[in-house]
């Protein structure tokens, strides 16, 4: 049996769900409650636990924005997204026209039909 690590007093260290850690860290970072107040609110051992949650949160989620955990470089404005959608729709229309013209010129059905089976060998 492995010896307990120093400072654990022979008991297993508490583990918490990531969602709980995130919630406590975000609540602390909003500035409404102190570490000791949060420790009392959530019945944690001491305020150091809140400190470790905040440190863990900053290490793991520092690169993410507050918008749903999406990386900040991915978040774009509505106008940029609308422009991308418009260009994608134009591309789809152009490709569908290209396929239709190729089918007419070649006299072959290019689009794969669902449910077709590969030839037996």
Helices and strands as residue ranges (DSSP letters): H 18-29, H 35-41, H 47-61, H 78-106
